[in-house]
Amino acid sequence: MSAPIIRLSMLTQEEMYVLIEKLRDIHAGLYDYAPTLTHEDLLYFLNVEYNRVGADTHITPREIIRDFVELVNILYQNPQKSVAQILGSNSFEMAKGGLTDEEIHSDFVEFEL
């Protein structure tokens, strides 16, 4: 309670761009590879982040950094994928493990909607 308080303003979108650009370079340096994310990829990521539902009032730099590091990790593990393929995908596949749809649905018969 007796410590000084420093009021900080929110980072602008331009400042967030510079931040994720530096994070991209740090990640590439840490894992010893040449960064493959382009200027357009970074802009696409920020566009997706800032256009999420509720982003105008509830998005923080911490959330953007977390999402960006997750994206860069996924791209590092899946170099054949693009940013648009990862962020633009609305379909999710469930690993069935060789089960048919009937076998999967039979596990949930007891549940009611």
Phi, psi and omega in degrees: 000335182264000180281150179292150179251129177250116179275124181248143175272158179295150176289141176283169179295327177293320178293324176294324178298313179298321180297312182289333175296317178291322177297321176301315181292322178295316179298316180296321178292323180295318183260009172057060174217162178278129181299133181252349179290126181269175176303317180294323178297317180295318178295321178298316178301311181296323178298316178296315181298313184283348179256010176291157178296127179084001183294331182294338180239340189238001182275138180237159176303327179299316179295319179295316179297314179301312180296322181292317179296321176298317179298313181296322177296317179297317179294325178294322180280338182230073185296343180283346181272155175250167178299317181295324178294322182283312184280335183270358183279122176255357181255137179237137181254138177264132177289114185273335180065034178085003181275148174278165179299322180296319180293322179292314181292331180295335178291340186244019182298323185290344181273141178246146177264000000 
